[in-house]
């Protein structure tokens, strides 16, 4: 199992694709594993793709928390240095997009292009209340309770209508087995809830940036993407039609097309 020791913890990672290809780094959503990107991988065959589980996620270690965005960004910098990856594009989904914003605002020399997917630059009162409900559900009902509360905020209407089995017990059990430990979930949620308003920092982002929102994303509606694009110089904001929060699954081909066009790489 490929692991790298960074910042006092161990991170599981995967590197796929030709060594000479341009590198694309993928940052997981808050409870995701590297496997969450599998639907997208066939479209990324012309990249050297780095996927990794942030601290507390998947096969990575679970050190004491919380894990705020700044900690994740520091881990990312250390991992890239350890793996000797000098130039790369960066794509962050959800909490991974928050981490990507923090990291890009530090103006790392190797960052070429930035993609921020279904994410937010800040915690307003409504978003804070949404995430607080997840934290309370975890305390009251464990992982299964948190999954049931989160489900309608995550999946878009069109996708749930086409795949109603997602809400079935068998599907929830599968997601429960893949989830981080309750301790790790608490650390991840507490870290997310500690995020600052990132908009003042975003003016320092130098990399060309594409911001993508799901039209039906109830957790981070397109208004948050608009705020990010307004704060980053010359950023572009696009809305993915009939997509909720899980764009890599809900519209894999549409998302891949947007990514490849922005990175100017053929499918």
N, C-alpha and C positions, 0 to 999 in steps of 0.2 A: 504493500500500500504506500503510494508516494506521500510523504509527509515532510513538512519543513518546520523547524523550530524557529519561532520569531517572537520577540517581545514577551518571553516567559511562558509561551504556550506552544501548542502544536497545531498546525493547519494542514488538513488534507487537501490535496489539489490534483488536478488532471490537466495534462497538456496533450492536445490532439492536433493533427494536421501537419503539413510539411514544415520542416524546420526553417526553410528559407522564405516562407510566406509571411505577410504582414501579421502581426500579433493583435488579437482581439481579446480583451480581458472582460469576463462576465461576472458581475456582482449579484449574488443571490438576494431574493426577497427575505424577509425577516426570519421565517421558519423553514426556508427551503434547503434542499440539498443540491449537489451538483447535478443529480439526475433530472432536476426540474427543467434543465435546458435541452434535454434530449430531443424533443420535437423540432427544435431549431437547428440542431447540429448538421443535418444533411444539407442545409442551405449555406453552411459556413465552411464547406470543404476547402475553399481557397484561402483560409486563414489558419494561422497557428493559434488555437483557442486555448486560453487559460481559464479554467473553472476552479473555484475552490470554495470550501465551506468556511465561512467566517467563524470566529471563536463562538462556541456554543451550538453550532449548526452541524448537522450530518455526522460525518466521521471525524470532525475536529474535536479537540479537547474542550472541556467545560471548566475553565478557570473561574475563580471568584468574580462576581459581577459588581455593578452593572457594566454593560458594554455600550457606551455612548458612541455616536458617529465618529468622534475624533479618535477613539481607540481603534475602531475598525479601519479608519484611514491610515493610521500609523502602522497597523498590521499589513495593509496592502503595500505601502511603501517598502516595508522590510521584506515582504515576500518577493516583490519584483526585483529588489536588489539581490536577494539570496539566489534567485533563479537566473540572474544575469539577463534580464529582459530590458534592453535600453530604450526601445521605441515601441509604442503600442497605442491602440485605440481602446476606449473604455466605455462599457455599457452597464449601467446600473438600473436594476428593477426595484421599485418600491423602496424599502429601507436601503437596499443596495444603491438606489439612486440618490438617497440622502448622503450616504457615504461618498459616492462619486462627486457630489457637489462640494463637500468638505475638502476632499482630496484635490479636486481640480482648482479650487480657490487658492491652494498653496502653490500654484503655478509649477508643477513638476516638469522638469525639462523633457522627459520622454513622452509626455502625453501629446498625441497628434490630433485626435478627434474624440469628442465626447457625445454619448447618447444617454439621455435621461428618460426612463420609461416608467409611466404610471407612478409618479412620485410627487413629492411636495417640498417646498422650501421652508415650511414652518408648521408649527402646531397652533392652529387657531382654536377657539373654544369648542367648535363642533368636532373637529378632528380629535382633540384631546378627549372629549366625551366618548367618541367611538372606541378609541384604543383603551380607555379606562374600562369600558364594558368588557373588552377581551380579557383584561387583567383580572377583573372581578369574576368573570366566567371561569377562568383558570383556577381561581381560589375556591370557587364553589363546586365546580363540576369536573375539575381536572382537564386533561387534554381534550377529551370528548366534548365536554361542556364548552370549551373555548372554540373548538371547531364548529359546533352547531351555531354558536352566536355569530361567528365570523362569516359563515357560509354566504348569507345573503348580501354581505358587503363586498364579497370577493368576486363572485361570478356574475357575468353580465346576463341580462334577461334572455337574449336570443340563445346564448349557449346553454343556459339552464333549461330552456324550453326544448332544445334539441337533445339534451343529455340529462333528463330528470333523474337518472340513476345516481348522479353525483350526491344527491341528498339521501340516498339509501344507506341502511346500516352497514352493508358490506363495504361501500366506498368510504364511509366515515372510519370504519375499522382500519382500512388500508392506510388512510391518511394519518390515523392515530399512531400506527406502527412506524411510520416514516418521520414522525414529528420529533423534535428535540425533547430531552427530558423536561419535566415540569420545572426543575431548577434552572435549566438553560433558557426555557421560555420566559421565566420571570426575569432573568438577567437581561435578555434581549429586549423585552418590553420596557423594563425600567430604563435601559439605555436609550431606547427610542424616545421615551417620554422626557428625557433630559435634553433633547435637542434644542438649540437656540434658533432664533430667526436667522436663516442663512442669507437672506436677501442682501444685506449690506456687504457680505463677503463676495457675492457672486459677480460683482463688477470687476473683480480681479481675475476672473476666468479668461484665459487667452485662447484656449483651444476652440476651434469651430464646433458649435454645439447644436444638436438636434434634440428637441424635447417632444416626446410622444405621449399622448394621453388617450385613454379609452373613452369613447363617447358615453358608455354606460357604466363607467367606473364609479361606483357609489362611495368607495373609500376615499379615493383621491380624484375627485371630478376634474374635468379639464381646466377649471378656473385656477387650480394650483399650477398646472403646466404653463398657463398664461403668465402667472406671476414669475415663474422661473425664467421664461423667455424674455420677459420685460427687464429682468435684472441682469442678465448676461449679455454683454455687448454682442450684437449681430447674431444672436441665437434665433433659430427657426422653430416654431411650434406647429405640430400637426396633430390632428385628432383622428384616431382609428375608428371607423364606423362600426357600430354594433359590437363593440368590444368592452368587456368589463376590466377587472384589475389583472387578470391572468392572460395578458396578450400573447405570450409565447405558445399558449395552448389554444386560446379561443380563435385566433386568426394567425396561425403560424406563417402561412404564405404571405399574407399582407404585411405582417411585421418584418419578415425577412426581406421583402422587396424594399421597404422603407430603409432598412439598415444598409442593404447593398448599394442602393442608389446614393445614399449619403456618404458611404465610404468609397464609392466609385470602384467597386469590385463586381465583376460579372458573376452571375449565379453558376 
